[in-house]
Structure formats: structure tokens, C-alpha cells
């Protein structure tokens, strides 16, 4: 793990270029809500000796999760137990070292919190870290922990991972327990994780994804035991991915230079330049903007269902953008939005069939690097809209997605993503660990 004080440069994964990294301590990073929240490992296993931090939305016995908002903190009690996902990590040898900042009630992709400030993006201090798992991403990118746990509903692990130059993973929806996690929109919520190391990303997956699979039935998700595709077994020689797909619409969203940089990295990988195929995800009568709009409505309906009682009772104070989103969500009526639900079902069925167990879909994680701090107005909204068009693909389908870091010539990180079929989570993580180099630490 990188020193907290002395390292100013590092070789980033997936590039031969040396990249400047802002050296920050825990106090300087702004990543932590409470770095004194510590839990020792309770066993030994694949994560022996590793330190991790967790987003301030997970139950930890005796601790109040603040969800990035002072009114939430004020109106909730300390947890009487610890979230099972954290217990699994502790039992496998990892130790918890701090809770991390989040956007208010996880309802933003920026990482700028009006109440608690903005964690410093170590690779781009003048730019946002991304959210809502902002503190987790900064803690991992600054080398303060070996990996960090977050949540991802609309991109909240994938986007900050991309902006901060990390490997980040959103699993198949329902494959990792969300018990003891503050919900945002339950049919989209996932527990994800991020790290500088693809091997650590895989090792965490071996712990959290062990012996589980998910089946989709309309808008219902069920978890079964002992059946996950790619469940880790040293004696299991499983076929790897054999079909390599490039989503045309997604690649129209980045600027030309970023698109070229990402495609150059993609085509360095075995099979992608010679054997990949372009595919059109949407129909002739729709676009990724339509998919994103459907995601936004369906997510908003669930958010209102989950939190409207608390919003009405407590009248919390939210920062800019967050307040307007909650207000809008509470105006939605489920009966008026059956079209979006039908679209989601069709999209999921189509992509699950397209990818199967051997297909791998490549997309940009975000339209480009992290936006500058304090960006507002039409420019900010346009960038957010493009970002949601990319992140909604895995969100609507419930499929696993991993983002890997690519560094531009100017040193800014951007993200390249791969989406696999249902329950190909561990196969996807193994594929990334095999094809992307470890970071070299001086």
C-alpha cells in the first residue's frame, strides 16, 4: 500500500506513463467521516492484512450512519448490528479503518457535499472525485486503504472509480447482500468495491460473491445458493469470454480524443481488435437518452416510496441539486409510468440474451475525465446526462460491470468498462485481473 506522506508519483494500471498523484493524509483528503471507526479482522483468508474503508451508509454496531446529511444523522439511531457484507470481509482477514463521505442520501454522481465538503481527487485536485461513493474512491486512490466499499445505484462506484483512476466493480444486482445498507432505490441498489489493484478487486469478489447466483423475474430478483457462474474453485477450469462486443451508441458519447484513447487501450487487449463486433443496443425508435430517462423515472419512483415519509416529517435541508431531485421524485405517480417499466423489462431481456455467459460488452465508463470543481448550469447538466446514458445500461439490466483506469496524455484518468452477462461476476473480475497489469509502486 502506498505511503501516506512520501509518494508523489506512481505508475497507474493499464499505462506505461508516470502520473502525478497528490499526496494526502487522512485528514487532508476529506475522504473520511470518522477514521476512528475501526473493526479488527475476525478471521483469516484471502484478505489477510488488507485495510478497507466503508461508505457512511452501512450498519456498524454502535455507529449512526449519516448518509451525507446532518438531518439524517440527527433523526436516526446507532445500528444494533453490523452489515453482513462487512462481517464477511472481516472474517476473511481484512480490517476496517474508517467510514467515508457520501453525497446526500446517495443521490448524486458528483461527490460534492454542501454540508461536509468535497473529498480531494488525488489524481485531479481541481476536479470532482465523483459520487456518491466519493470518500471511498478518494481513500483508495490516495492509498489510505487497500480497497473501499461503496454502493452503486446509478453509477456511484463506477463513476468515482473512473474519475479517480481506480478499478471499480458493480456486481449483478442482488448477488451481494445489501442488508444493513441505507437504501436509495432497492431494485437498482448494489454493494460495490474499488481498488488500485485488479487482483484485490478479484479477491474481494471471491469473498463477497461466493456461492450465490441471481435470477430475474420481471422486476423481482431472487438469490440462489451454490450456482454462481464463475464461482471460485481452484479446480474449476471455466471457459472464458469468447464474444467481444462494442456498443456503438455508447462510443458516440465521449469526445473524440477520449474515445481514441479508450479504443486504443481496448484494442491492445487480446481478441478485441480482430474479433470484436459492433452492436446496436437500442431499437430504431429509441436511444440511450430514452433508456436514461426511464431509469431516472423508475429510480425516482422507488426513492419517493422509500423516503417520502421521512422527507415530509423531517423536512431536511439539502444542498443544491439534491433538494430539487427529491422534490421531483415525490411528484411521480407509478400509474403514469408503466411504459418505463415495460421498457426496462425489454432492455434487460435483450441484453441478457445478447451477452449470455460468454459475451463481453465494452463501453466508456463516463464521457470523459472528472468535471472541474464547482461546474454548474447547462454544461454540468449536459455532462451528467451523458454520464447517465452510459451508467444506466448496467443499472436497468442488473448486469455486472467493471471499470478499469486509463490515463490520458495530460495525466487525467478516464474509465474503460466491461459488462458481462448475469452471474458472470467472478469470471469478469478474473478476466480483468489477467489482462490488466498491477500498479507499480515505488
C-alpha positions as a Markdown table, in Angstrom:
| # | Residue | x | y | z |
|---|---|---|---|---|
| 1 | Unk | 0.0 | 0.0 | 0.0 |
| 2 | Unk | 1.2 | 3.5 | -0.8 |
| 3 | Unk | 2.8 | 5.6 | 1.9 |
| 4 | Unk | 0.5 | 8.3 | 3.3 |
| 5 | Unk | 3.2 | 11.0 | 3.1 |
| 6 | Unk | 6.1 | 10.3 | 0.8 |
| 7 | Unk | 4.8 | 9.1 | -2.5 |
| 8 | Unk | 4.1 | 11.7 | -5.1 |
| 9 | Unk | 4.2 | 9.6 | -8.3 |
| 10 | Unk | 3.0 | 6.2 | -9.3 |
| 11 | Unk | 2.6 | 4.1 | -12.4 |
| 12 | Unk | -1.1 | 3.7 | -13.0 |
| 13 | Unk | -2.6 | 0.4 | -14.1 |
| 14 | Unk | -3.0 | -0.1 | -17.8 |
| 15 | Unk | -0.5 | 2.6 | -18.8 |
| 16 | Unk | 3.3 | 2.9 | -19.1 |
| 17 | Unk | 3.1 | 6.6 | -18.3 |
| 18 | Unk | 4.1 | 8.0 | -15.0 |
| 19 | Unk | 1.3 | 10.0 | -13.4 |
| 20 | Unk | 1.4 | 12.8 | -10.8 |
| 21 | Unk | -0.6 | 11.9 | -7.6 |
| 22 | Unk | -1.4 | 14.4 | -4.9 |
| 23 | Unk | -0.1 | 13.0 | -1.7 |
| 24 | Unk | -2.7 | 13.4 | 1.1 |
| 25 | Unk | -3.1 | 12.2 | 4.6 |
| 26 | Unk | -6.4 | 11.0 | 6.1 |
| 27 | Unk | -7.1 | 14.5 | 7.5 |
| 28 | Unk | -6.2 | 16.3 | 4.3 |
| 29 | Unk | -8.1 | 14.0 | 1.9 |
| 30 | Unk | -11.6 | 14.8 | 3.2 |
| 31 | Unk | -12.4 | 11.2 | 2.4 |
| 32 | Unk | -13.4 | 10.2 | 6.0 |
| 33 | Unk | -16.4 | 10.8 | 8.1 |
| 34 | Unk | -14.8 | 9.1 | 11.0 |
| 35 | Unk | -11.4 | 7.5 | 10.6 |
| 36 | Unk | -11.6 | 6.3 | 14.3 |
| 37 | Unk | -14.3 | 3.8 | 13.4 |
| 38 | Unk | -12.1 | 0.6 | 13.5 |
| 39 | Unk | -13.0 | -3.0 | 13.3 |
| 40 | Unk | -10.3 | -5.7 | 13.6 |
| 41 | Unk | -10.3 | -8.8 | 11.4 |
| 42 | Unk | -12.2 | -11.7 | 12.9 |
| 43 | Unk | -10.6 | -14.5 | 10.9 |
| 44 | Unk | -8.0 | -15.3 | 8.2 |
| 45 | Unk | -8.4 | -15.7 | 4.5 |
| 46 | Unk | -8.0 | -14.1 | 1.1 |
| 47 | Unk | -7.9 | -10.6 | 2.5 |
| 48 | Unk | -5.3 | -11.1 | 5.3 |
| 49 | Unk | -3.5 | -7.9 | 6.1 |
| 50 | Unk | -5.7 | -5.6 | 3.9 |
| 51 | Unk | -7.3 | -2.4 | 5.2 |
| 52 | Unk | -10.6 | -1.1 | 3.9 |
| 53 | Unk | -12.9 | 1.8 | 4.4 |
| 54 | Unk | -16.7 | 1.9 | 4.0 |
| 55 | Unk | -19.2 | 4.4 | 2.8 |
| 56 | Unk | -21.2 | 6.0 | 5.6 |
| 57 | Unk | -24.4 | 4.2 | 4.7 |
| 58 | Unk | -23.5 | 0.7 | 6.1 |
| 59 | Unk | -24.6 | -0.5 | 9.5 |
| 60 | Unk | -21.8 | -0.7 | 12.0 |
| 61 | Unk | -22.8 | -1.8 | 15.5 |
| 62 | Unk | -22.9 | 1.3 | 17.8 |
| 63 | Unk | -22.4 | 3.8 | 15.0 |
| 64 | Unk | -25.0 | 6.1 | 13.4 |
| 65 | Unk | -24.8 | 6.1 | 9.6 |
| 66 | Unk | -25.1 | 9.7 | 8.5 |
| 67 | Unk | -25.8 | 9.2 | 4.7 |
| 68 | Unk | -24.1 | 12.5 | 4.0 |
| 69 | Unk | -26.8 | 14.7 | 5.6 |
| 70 | Unk | -26.9 | 16.2 | 9.1 |
| 71 | Unk | -30.7 | 15.8 | 9.4 |
| 72 | Unk | -30.5 | 12.1 | 8.6 |
| 73 | Unk | -27.7 | 11.8 | 11.2 |
| 74 | Unk | -29.9 | 13.7 | 13.8 |
| 75 | Unk | -33.0 | 11.6 | 13.2 |
| 76 | Unk | -31.6 | 8.1 | 13.2 |
| 77 | Unk | -30.2 | 5.7 | 15.9 |
| 78 | Unk | -27.0 | 3.8 | 16.1 |
| 79 | Unk | -27.0 | 0.4 | 14.5 |
| 80 | Unk | -27.5 | -2.6 | 16.7 |
| 81 | Unk | -25.6 | -4.9 | 14.4 |
| 82 | Unk | -23.0 | -4.8 | 11.6 |
| 83 | Unk | -23.9 | -5.3 | 7.9 |
| 84 | Unk | -23.3 | -8.9 | 6.8 |
| 85 | Unk | -21.1 | -7.7 | 3.9 |
| 86 | Unk | -18.7 | -6.1 | 6.4 |
| 87 | Unk | -18.7 | -9.2 | 8.6 |
| 88 | Unk | -17.7 | -11.3 | 5.6 |
| 89 | Unk | -14.7 | -9.1 | 4.9 |
| 90 | Unk | -13.6 | -9.1 | 8.5 |
| 91 | Unk | -13.9 | -12.8 | 8.6 |
| 92 | Unk | -11.6 | -13.1 | 5.6 |
| 93 | Unk | -8.8 | -11.2 | 7.2 |
| 94 | Unk | -9.4 | -7.6 | 6.3 |
| 95 | Unk | -9.8 | -4.9 | 8.9 |
| 96 | Unk | -12.0 | -1.8 | 8.7 |
| 97 | Unk | -10.3 | 1.6 | 9.1 |
| 98 | Unk | -12.9 | 4.4 | 8.8 |
| 99 | Unk | -16.2 | 5.4 | 7.4 |
| 100 | Unk | -16.2 | 7.6 | 4.3 |
| 101 | Unk | -18.1 | 10.6 | 2.8 |
| 102 | Unk | -21.0 | 10.3 | 0.5 |
| 103 | Unk | -23.3 | 12.6 | -1.4 |
| 104 | Unk | -26.5 | 13.3 | 0.4 |
| 105 | Unk | -28.6 | 10.1 | 0.6 |
| 106 | Unk | -26.5 | 8.8 | -2.3 |
| 107 | Unk | -28.5 | 10.9 | -4.8 |
| 108 | Unk | -25.7 | 12.4 | -6.9 |
| 109 | Unk | -22.7 | 11.4 | -9.1 |
| 110 | Unk | -20.5 | 14.4 | -8.3 |
| 111 | Unk | -19.1 | 13.9 | -4.8 |
| 112 | Unk | -19.7 | 17.5 | -3.8 |
| 113 | Unk | -21.4 | 17.7 | -0.4 |
| 114 | Unk | -22.8 | 21.1 | 0.6 |
| 115 | Unk | -22.6 | 20.1 | 4.3 |
| 116 | Unk | -19.3 | 18.2 | 4.6 |
| 117 | Unk | -17.3 | 19.4 | 1.7 |
| 118 | Unk | -15.7 | 17.6 | -1.3 |
| 119 | Unk | -13.0 | 14.9 | -0.9 |
| 120 | Unk | -9.9 | 15.7 | -2.8 |
| 121 | Unk | -9.4 | 13.7 | -6.0 |
| 122 | Unk | -5.7 | 12.6 | -5.7 |
| 123 | Unk | -5.2 | 12.4 | -9.5 |
| 124 | Unk | -7.0 | 15.7 | -10.3 |
| 125 | Unk | -7.3 | 18.0 | -7.3 |
| 126 | Unk | -9.1 | 20.7 | -9.3 |
| 127 | Unk | -11.8 | 18.3 | -10.3 |
| 128 | Unk | -14.6 | 16.4 | -8.6 |
| 129 | Unk | -14.0 | 12.9 | -7.2 |
| 130 | Unk | -17.3 | 11.6 | -8.4 |
| 131 | Unk | -20.1 | 10.2 | -6.2 |
| 132 | Unk | -21.9 | 9.2 | -4.4 |
| 133 | Unk | -19.1 | 6.9 | -3.1 |
| 134 | Unk | -16.8 | 9.9 | -3.1 |
| 135 | Unk | -14.9 | 9.3 | 0.1 |
| 136 | Unk | -14.4 | 5.6 | -0.6 |
| 137 | Unk | -12.9 | 6.4 | -4.0 |
| 138 | Unk | -10.6 | 9.0 | -2.6 |
| 139 | Unk | -9.4 | 6.8 | 0.2 |
| 140 | Unk | -8.5 | 4.0 | -2.2 |
| 141 | Unk | -6.9 | 6.4 | -4.8 |
| 142 | Unk | -4.8 | 8.1 | -2.2 |
| 143 | Unk | -3.5 | 4.8 | -0.9 |
| 144 | Unk | -5.1 | 5.3 | 2.5 |
| 145 | Unk | -6.7 | 1.9 | 2.2 |
| 146 | Unk | -6.2 | -1.2 | 0.0 |
| 147 | Unk | -9.8 | -1.2 | -1.1 |
| 148 | Unk | -13.0 | 0.6 | -0.3 |
| 149 | Unk | -16.7 | -0.4 | -0.2 |
| 150 | Unk | -19.4 | 1.8 | -1.6 |
| 151 | Unk | -22.9 | 1.5 | -3.1 |
| 152 | Unk | -23.9 | 1.8 | -6.7 |
| 153 | Unk | -27.4 | 2.6 | -7.8 |
| 154 | Unk | -26.9 | 4.8 | -10.8 |
| 155 | Unk | -23.2 | 4.7 | -11.1 |
| 156 | Unk | -21.9 | 5.6 | -7.6 |
| 157 | Unk | -19.0 | 3.2 | -7.6 |
| 158 | Unk | -18.2 | 3.1 | -11.3 |
| 159 | Unk | -18.1 | 6.9 | -11.9 |
| 160 | Unk | -15.9 | 7.9 | -8.9 |
| 161 | Unk | -13.6 | 4.9 | -9.8 |
| 162 | Unk | -13.3 | 6.3 | -13.3 |
| 163 | Unk | -12.7 | 9.9 | -12.1 |
| 164 | Unk | -10.1 | 8.8 | -9.5 |
| 165 | Unk | -8.2 | 6.3 | -11.7 |
| 166 | Unk | -9.4 | 3.1 | -9.9 |
| 167 | Unk | -10.7 | -0.4 | -10.7 |
| 168 | Unk | -14.3 | -0.4 | -9.6 |
| 169 | Unk | -17.0 | -3.1 | -9.7 |
| 170 | Unk | -20.8 | -3.1 | -9.6 |
| 171 | Unk | -22.0 | -6.7 | -9.3 |
| 172 | Unk | -25.0 | -8.5 | -10.6 |
| 173 | Unk | -28.0 | -6.9 | -8.8 |
| 174 | Unk | -28.7 | -8.9 | -5.7 |
| 175 | Unk | -25.5 | -11.0 | -5.8 |
| 176 | Unk | -24.1 | -9.2 | -2.8 |
| 177 | Unk | -26.2 | -8.7 | 0.3 |
| 178 | Unk | -27.5 | -5.1 | 0.8 |
| 179 | Unk | -28.8 | -6.0 | 4.3 |
| 180 | Unk | -27.9 | -3.3 | 6.7 |
| 181 | Unk | -27.3 | -0.7 | 4.0 |
| 182 | Unk | -29.4 | 2.5 | 3.7 |
| 183 | Unk | -31.4 | 2.1 | 0.6 |
| 184 | Unk | -31.9 | 4.6 | -2.2 |
| 185 | Unk | -33.9 | 2.6 | -4.9 |
| 186 | Unk | -33.9 | -1.1 | -4.0 |
| 187 | Unk | -34.3 | -2.7 | -7.4 |
| 188 | Unk | -31.2 | -0.7 | -8.6 |
| 189 | Unk | -29.1 | -0.6 | -5.4 |
| 190 | Unk | -25.9 | -2.7 | -5.3 |
| 191 | Unk | -22.9 | -3.0 | -3.0 |
| 192 | Unk | -19.7 | -2.4 | -4.9 |
| 193 | Unk | -16.0 | -2.0 | -4.3 |
| 194 | Unk | -12.9 | -0.3 | -5.7 |
| 195 | Unk | -9.1 | -0.6 | -5.5 |
| 196 | Unk | -5.9 | 0.4 | -7.2 |
| 197 | Unk | -5.3 | -3.3 | -7.8 |
| 198 | Unk | -7.3 | -5.6 | -10.1 |
| 199 | Unk | -6.1 | -8.6 | -8.0 |
| 200 | Unk | -7.5 | -7.1 | -4.8 |
| 201 | Unk | -10.7 | -6.3 | -6.7 |
| 202 | Unk | -10.9 | -10.0 | -7.6 |
| 203 | Unk | -10.0 | -11.2 | -4.1 |
| 204 | Unk | -12.8 | -9.1 | -2.6 |
| 205 | Unk | -15.2 | -10.6 | -5.1 |
| 206 | Unk | -14.1 | -14.2 | -4.2 |
| 207 | Unk | -15.2 | -13.3 | -0.6 |
| 208 | Unk | -18.5 | -11.5 | -1.3 |
| 209 | Unk | -19.7 | -13.4 | -4.4 |
| 210 | Unk | -19.1 | -16.9 | -3.1 |
| 211 | Unk | -21.8 | -19.4 | -4.0 |
| 212 | Unk | -24.6 | -17.0 | -5.0 |
| 213 | Unk | -26.5 | -16.5 | -8.2 |
| 214 | Unk | -29.3 | -14.3 | -9.2 |
| 215 | Unk | -32.4 | -14.9 | -11.4 |
| 216 | Unk | -34.5 | -12.2 | -12.9 |
| 217 | Unk | -38.3 | -12.4 | -12.9 |
| 218 | Unk | -39.8 | -9.2 | -14.3 |
| 219 | Unk | -38.9 | -6.6 | -11.6 |
| 220 | Unk | -38.2 | -9.2 | -8.9 |
| 221 | Unk | -34.7 | -10.5 | -8.1 |
| 222 | Unk | -34.1 | -13.8 | -6.3 |
| 223 | Unk | -30.8 | -15.1 | -5.0 |
| 224 | Unk | -29.9 | -18.7 | -5.0 |
| 225 | Unk | -27.0 | -20.6 | -3.4 |
| 226 | Unk | -24.3 | -22.6 | -4.9 |
| 227 | Unk | -24.8 | -21.7 | -8.5 |
| 228 | Unk | -23.0 | -18.5 | -9.5 |
| 229 | Unk | -21.4 | -18.6 | -12.9 |
| 230 | Unk | -17.7 | -18.4 | -12.2 |
| 231 | Unk | -17.9 | -19.3 | -8.5 |
| 232 | Unk | -14.4 | -19.6 | -7.4 |
| 233 | Unk | -13.0 | -23.1 | -7.3 |
| 234 | Unk | -9.3 | -23.7 | -7.9 |
| 235 | Unk | -10.1 | -26.9 | -9.7 |
| 236 | Unk | -12.8 | -25.3 | -11.9 |
| 237 | Unk | -11.5 | -24.6 | -15.4 |
| 238 | Unk | -14.2 | -22.4 | -16.8 |
| 239 | Unk | -14.3 | -21.2 | -20.4 |
| 240 | Unk | -13.5 | -17.5 | -20.6 |
| 241 | Unk | -15.3 | -14.9 | -22.7 |
| 242 | Unk | -15.4 | -15.7 | -26.4 |
| 243 | Unk | -17.5 | -12.9 | -27.9 |
| 244 | Unk | -16.3 | -9.3 | -27.8 |
| 245 | Unk | -18.9 | -6.6 | -28.4 |
| 246 | Unk | -18.7 | -2.8 | -28.8 |
| 247 | Unk | -21.8 | -0.8 | -28.1 |
| 248 | Unk | -22.0 | 1.7 | -30.9 |
| 249 | Unk | -24.3 | 4.2 | -29.2 |
| 250 | Unk | -22.1 | 4.3 | -26.1 |
| 251 | Unk | -19.0 | 5.2 | -28.0 |
| 252 | Unk | -20.6 | 8.2 | -29.6 |
| 253 | Unk | -20.8 | 10.0 | -26.2 |
| 254 | Unk | -17.1 | 10.7 | -25.3 |
| 255 | Unk | -15.1 | 13.5 | -27.0 |
| 256 | Unk | -13.0 | 12.3 | -30.0 |
| 257 | Unk | -9.7 | 12.4 | -28.1 |
| 258 | Unk | -11.1 | 10.4 | -25.2 |
| 259 | Unk | -12.8 | 7.9 | -27.5 |
| 260 | Unk | -9.5 | 7.4 | -29.3 |
| 261 | Unk | -7.5 | 6.9 | -26.1 |
| 262 | Unk | -10.0 | 4.4 | -24.7 |
| 263 | Unk | -10.3 | 2.4 | -28.0 |
| 264 | Unk | -6.5 | 2.3 | -28.3 |
| 265 | Unk | -6.3 | 0.7 | -24.9 |
| 266 | Unk | -9.2 | -1.7 | -25.7 |
| 267 | Unk | -7.5 | -2.8 | -29.0 |
| 268 | Unk | -4.3 | -3.7 | -27.1 |
| 269 | Unk | -6.2 | -6.5 | -25.4 |
| 270 | Unk | -6.3 | -10.0 | -27.0 |
| 271 | Unk | -9.2 | -10.5 | -29.4 |
| 272 | Unk | -10.7 | -7.1 | -29.3 |
| 273 | Unk | -9.1 | -5.6 | -32.5 |
| 274 | Unk | -9.5 | -8.6 | -34.7 |
| 275 | Unk | -12.6 | -10.4 | -33.3 |
| 276 | Unk | -14.8 | -7.8 | -31.8 |
| 277 | Unk | -18.2 | -6.9 | -33.3 |
| 278 | Unk | -20.2 | -3.7 | -33.2 |
| 279 | Unk | -23.7 | -3.9 | -31.8 |
| 280 | Unk | -26.6 | -1.6 | -31.6 |
| 281 | Unk | -28.2 | -1.8 | -28.2 |
| 282 | Unk | -31.2 | 0.4 | -28.8 |
| 283 | Unk | -34.0 | 0.0 | -31.4 |
| 284 | Unk | -34.6 | 2.3 | -34.3 |
| 285 | Unk | -37.3 | 4.2 | -32.3 |
| 286 | Unk | -35.3 | 4.8 | -29.1 |
| 287 | Unk | -31.9 | 5.9 | -27.8 |
| 288 | Unk | -29.7 | 5.7 | -24.8 |
| 289 | Unk | -31.3 | 9.0 | -23.8 |
| 290 | Unk | -34.6 | 7.2 | -23.6 |
| 291 | Unk | -33.1 | 4.5 | -21.5 |
| 292 | Unk | -31.6 | 7.0 | -19.1 |
| 293 | Unk | -34.9 | 8.8 | -18.9 |
| 294 | Unk | -36.7 | 5.6 | -18.0 |
| 295 | Unk | -34.0 | 4.8 | -15.4 |
| 296 | Unk | -34.4 | 8.2 | -13.9 |
| 297 | Unk | -38.2 | 7.8 | -13.5 |
| 298 | Unk | -38.1 | 4.3 | -12.2 |
| 299 | Unk | -35.4 | 5.2 | -9.7 |
| 300 | Unk | -37.3 | 8.3 | -8.7 |
| 301 | Unk | -40.5 | 6.3 | -8.0 |
| 302 | Unk | -38.6 | 4.0 | -5.7 |
| 303 | Unk | -36.8 | 6.8 | -4.0 |
| 304 | Unk | -40.1 | 8.5 | -3.2 |
| 305 | Unk | -41.6 | 5.2 | -1.9 |
| 306 | Unk | -38.5 | 4.7 | 0.3 |
| 307 | Unk | -38.0 | 8.1 | 1.7 |
| 308 | Unk | -41.1 | 10.3 | 1.3 |
| 309 | Unk | -42.4 | 9.8 | 4.8 |
| 310 | Unk | -39.1 | 10.9 | 6.3 |
| 311 | Unk | -38.9 | 13.8 | 3.9 |
| 312 | Unk | -42.4 | 15.0 | 4.9 |
| 313 | Unk | -41.8 | 14.5 | 8.6 |
| 314 | Unk | -38.3 | 16.0 | 9.0 |
| 315 | Unk | -38.2 | 18.5 | 6.1 |
| 316 | Unk | -34.4 | 18.0 | 5.8 |
| 317 | Unk | -32.0 | 20.6 | 4.4 |
| 318 | Unk | -30.3 | 19.5 | 1.2 |
| 319 | Unk | -27.7 | 21.1 | -0.9 |
| 320 | Unk | -28.2 | 22.4 | -4.5 |
| 321 | Unk | -29.4 | 19.8 | -6.9 |
| 322 | Unk | -30.2 | 17.2 | -4.3 |
| 323 | Unk | -33.2 | 19.1 | -3.0 |
| 324 | Unk | -34.6 | 19.5 | -6.5 |
| 325 | Unk | -34.2 | 15.8 | -7.3 |
| 326 | Unk | -36.1 | 14.7 | -4.1 |
| 327 | Unk | -38.8 | 17.3 | -4.8 |
| 328 | Unk | -39.2 | 16.0 | -8.4 |
| 329 | Unk | -39.2 | 12.3 | -7.3 |
| 330 | Unk | -42.0 | 13.0 | -4.9 |
| 331 | Unk | -44.2 | 14.2 | -7.8 |
| 332 | Unk | -44.1 | 10.9 | -9.7 |
| 333 | Unk | -47.1 | 8.6 | -9.9 |
| 334 | Unk | -46.4 | 4.9 | -10.6 |
| 335 | Unk | -49.6 | 4.5 | -12.6 |
| 336 | Unk | -48.4 | 7.1 | -15.1 |
| 337 | Unk | -45.1 | 5.3 | -15.8 |
| 338 | Unk | -45.9 | 1.8 | -16.9 |
| 339 | Unk | -44.1 | 2.5 | -20.2 |
| 340 | Unk | -40.8 | 2.9 | -18.4 |
| 341 | Unk | -41.3 | -0.4 | -16.5 |
| 342 | Unk | -42.1 | -2.2 | -19.7 |
| 343 | Unk | -39.0 | -0.7 | -21.4 |
| 344 | Unk | -36.8 | -1.9 | -18.5 |
| 345 | Unk | -38.1 | -5.4 | -18.8 |
| 346 | Unk | -37.5 | -5.5 | -22.6 |
| 347 | Unk | -34.0 | -4.0 | -22.2 |
| 348 | Unk | -33.0 | -6.5 | -19.6 |
| 349 | Unk | -34.3 | -9.4 | -21.6 |
| 350 | Unk | -32.5 | -8.2 | -24.7 |
| 351 | Unk | -29.1 | -7.7 | -23.1 |
| 352 | Unk | -29.2 | -10.9 | -21.0 |
| 353 | Unk | -29.8 | -12.8 | -24.2 |
| 354 | Unk | -27.1 | -10.8 | -26.2 |
| 355 | Unk | -24.4 | -11.5 | -23.6 |
| 356 | Unk | -25.3 | -14.9 | -22.4 |
| 357 | Unk | -22.4 | -16.4 | -20.4 |
| 358 | Unk | -19.6 | -15.8 | -23.0 |
| 359 | Unk | -20.3 | -12.3 | -24.2 |
| 360 | Unk | -18.4 | -9.2 | -23.1 |
| 361 | Unk | -19.6 | -5.6 | -23.9 |
| 362 | Unk | -17.1 | -2.7 | -23.9 |
| 363 | Unk | -18.3 | 0.9 | -23.2 |
| 364 | Unk | -16.7 | 4.1 | -21.9 |
| 365 | Unk | -17.4 | 4.4 | -18.2 |
| 366 | Unk | -18.0 | 8.1 | -18.4 |
| 367 | Unk | -18.0 | 10.7 | -21.2 |
| 368 | Unk | -14.5 | 11.8 | -20.2 |
| 369 | Unk | -12.5 | 12.8 | -17.1 |
| 370 | Unk | -13.9 | 14.3 | -14.0 |
| 371 | Unk | -15.5 | 17.7 | -14.4 |
| 372 | Unk | -13.9 | 20.7 | -12.8 |
| 373 | Unk | -14.9 | 21.6 | -9.2 |
| 374 | Unk | -18.0 | 23.8 | -8.9 |
| 375 | Unk | -19.2 | 23.3 | -12.5 |
| 376 | Unk | -22.8 | 24.4 | -12.7 |
| 377 | Unk | -25.6 | 25.2 | -15.2 |
| 378 | Unk | -26.2 | 23.8 | -18.7 |
| 379 | Unk | -22.7 | 22.4 | -19.1 |
| 380 | Unk | -22.8 | 20.4 | -15.9 |
| 381 | Unk | -26.3 | 19.1 | -16.7 |
| 382 | Unk | -25.2 | 18.1 | -20.2 |
| 383 | Unk | -22.3 | 16.1 | -18.9 |
| 384 | Unk | -24.5 | 14.4 | -16.2 |
| 385 | Unk | -27.0 | 13.4 | -18.9 |
| 386 | Unk | -24.3 | 11.8 | -21.0 |
| 387 | Unk | -22.9 | 10.0 | -17.9 |
| 388 | Unk | -26.3 | 8.6 | -17.0 |
| 389 | Unk | -26.8 | 7.3 | -20.6 |
| 390 | Unk | -23.7 | 5.2 | -20.0 |
| 391 | Unk | -24.3 | 4.1 | -16.4 |
| 392 | Unk | -28.0 | 3.2 | -16.9 |
| 393 | Unk | -27.1 | 0.2 | -19.1 |
| 394 | Unk | -26.0 | -1.9 | -16.2 |
| 395 | Unk | -28.5 | -0.2 | -13.9 |
| 396 | Unk | -31.5 | -1.2 | -16.0 |
| 397 | Unk | -30.3 | -4.7 | -16.7 |
| 398 | Unk | -28.9 | -5.6 | -13.3 |
| 399 | Unk | -25.7 | -6.9 | -15.1 |
| 400 | Unk | -22.2 | -6.8 | -13.6 |
| 401 | Unk | -19.9 | -4.0 | -14.8 |
| 402 | Unk | -16.2 | -3.4 | -14.1 |
| 403 | Unk | -14.3 | -0.2 | -14.9 |
| 404 | Unk | -10.6 | -0.1 | -15.4 |
| 405 | Unk | -8.4 | 3.0 | -15.4 |
| 406 | Unk | -6.8 | 4.6 | -18.4 |
| 407 | Unk | -4.6 | 7.7 | -18.2 |
| 408 | Unk | -4.7 | 10.4 | -20.8 |
| 409 | Unk | -1.6 | 12.1 | -22.1 |
| 410 | Unk | -2.3 | 15.0 | -19.7 |
| 411 | Unk | -2.4 | 12.7 | -16.7 |
| 412 | Unk | -6.1 | 12.8 | -16.2 |
| 413 | Unk | -7.8 | 9.4 | -15.6 |
| 414 | Unk | -10.7 | 8.1 | -17.7 |
| 415 | Unk | -12.5 | 4.8 | -17.4 |
| 416 | Unk | -13.0 | 1.8 | -19.8 |
| 417 | Unk | -15.8 | -0.5 | -18.8 |
| 418 | Unk | -16.8 | -4.1 | -19.5 |
| 419 | Unk | -20.3 | -5.5 | -18.9 |
| 420 | Unk | -20.8 | -9.3 | -18.6 |
| 421 | Unk | -23.9 | -11.5 | -18.5 |
| 422 | Unk | -25.9 | -12.4 | -15.5 |
| 423 | Unk | -23.8 | -14.0 | -12.7 |
| 424 | Unk | -20.6 | -13.8 | -14.7 |
| 425 | Unk | -19.2 | -11.6 | -11.9 |
| 426 | Unk | -16.2 | -13.6 | -10.9 |
| 427 | Unk | -15.4 | -14.6 | -14.4 |
| 428 | Unk | -15.4 | -10.8 | -15.3 |
| 429 | Unk | -13.2 | -10.0 | -12.3 |
| 430 | Unk | -10.7 | -12.8 | -13.2 |
| 431 | Unk | -10.6 | -11.6 | -16.8 |
| 432 | Unk | -9.7 | -8.1 | -15.7 |
| 433 | Unk | -7.1 | -9.4 | -13.3 |
| 434 | Unk | -5.5 | -11.4 | -16.0 |
| 435 | Unk | -5.5 | -8.7 | -18.7 |
| 436 | Unk | -4.6 | -5.5 | -16.8 |
| 437 | Unk | -1.2 | -5.0 | -15.2 |
| 438 | Unk | -0.7 | -4.4 | -11.5 |
| 439 | Unk | 0.2 | -0.9 | -10.4 |
| 440 | Unk | 4.0 | -0.5 | -9.8 |
| 441 | Unk | 4.6 | 1.3 | -6.5 |
| 442 | Unk | 7.9 | 3.0 | -5.9 |
